[in-house]
Amino acid sequence: MSTQIHWFPGHMKKALNEIEAKIKLVDVVIEILDARAPISSINPDFEKRISNKKKLIVLSKYDLADELVTKKWAEHFKKENQSVLVLNLNEPKATQMISNEINKLGEEKRKKDASRGMKPQPIKCMIIGVPNVGKSSLINRLAKRNAAGVQNKPGYTRGEQYIKVNKDFILLDTPGVLPMNYEDKTKATHLALLGSIREDILPNDELARFLVKFLCKNYPNSLKSRFEIDDLSDPELVFDAIAKKRGLLRSGEPDLDKAHILLLKEFKEGKLGRTSLESL
């Protein structure tokens, strides 16, 4: 892999400019991070623009992440005086938990408005995050309708839109935006494995080898139980075994390219068990 990964489509640059222009109107920022790789999910370009705003961190997809590791990440953010929730955004209770937290973060503003004799105003919230972390799923849950398009691929949400949730909250949706480049190729690899960077940006064989080495070291049982593999000593032997177990053959020989694709797909779908790419 090259030392620097660059992927910054034009619509992302436009979205970043719009976020900067609208941030002054926002009371609370909801930043969604993938619980499997929270640090890689943080976009430094966002952090510079929202540093003076109240923020709620949502660690999403925790049902796919290592439970003990996620607990440590939540404690880490709380020690940094961050409001944080660990959620599966598809669970009904997620919306109520987020609403409760936004109410807490907006309490100061409401008191200030009341002291000025103003009627209660809805808390304006901006939802940010890199692609495919669950922003649209959260918006649709909160708004109880398909207010934002959802697709399991990066870069789907393109437009910026205000969505009225109820009399208390207004959400400003923004497209997923990646940093302009990744000097740390490990972070880019993590995001590619999670589906936040398009599959054609990084080669499947390199991603799959990275993943196998990581799983062999940290979650060996995930490969053994899923594919009934005993020998994890060499990544190539693992791919060979996956291809044979799943009948991925070409001219009677194991098709390693198909084995790479299958492994990456099943990891994204959580079929290899609860795993976290980053730990403390």
Stockholm file with secondary structure:
# STOCKHOLM 1.0

chainA/1-280         MSTQIHWFPGHMKKALNEIEAKIKLVDVVIEILDARAPISSINPDFEKRISNKKKLIVLSKYDLADELVTKKWAEHFKKENQSVLVLNLNEPKATQMISNEINKLGEEKRKKDASRGMKPQPIKCMIIGVPNVGKSSLINRLAKRNAAGVQNKPGYTRGEQYIKVNKDFILLDTPGVLPMNYEDKTKATHLALLGSIREDILPNDELARFLVKFLCKNYPNSLKSRFEIDDLSDPELVFDAIAKKRGLLRSGEPDLDKAHILLLKEFKEGKLGRTSLESL
#=GR chainA/1-280 SS CCSSEECCCHHHHHHHHHHHHHGGGCSEEEEEEETTSHHHHCCHHHHHHHTTSEEEEEEECGGGSCHHHHHHHHHHHHHTTCEEEECCTTSTHHHHHHHHHHHHHHHHHHHHHHHTTCCCCCEEEEEECSTTSSHHHHHHHHHTSCCSCCCSSTTCCCSCEEEECSSSEEEEECCCCCCSEESSHHHHHHHHHHTSSCTTTSCHHHHHHHHHHHHHHHCHHHHHHHHCCCCCSCHHHHHHHHHHHTTCEETTEECHHHHHHHHHHHHHTTTTCSCCSCCC
#=GC SS_cons         CCSSEECCCHHHHHHHHHHHHHGGGCSEEEEEEETTSHHHHCCHHHHHHHTTSEEEEEEECGGGSCHHHHHHHHHHHHHTTCEEEECCTTSTHHHHHHHHHHHHHHHHHHHHHHHTTCCCCCEEEEEECSTTSSHHHHHHHHHTSCCSCCCSSTTCCCSCEEEECSSSEEEEECCCCCCSEESSHHHHHHHHHHTSSCTTTSCHHHHHHHHHHHHHHHCHHHHHHHHCCCCCSCHHHHHHHHHHHTTCEETTEECHHHHHHHHHHHHHTTTTCSCCSCCC
//
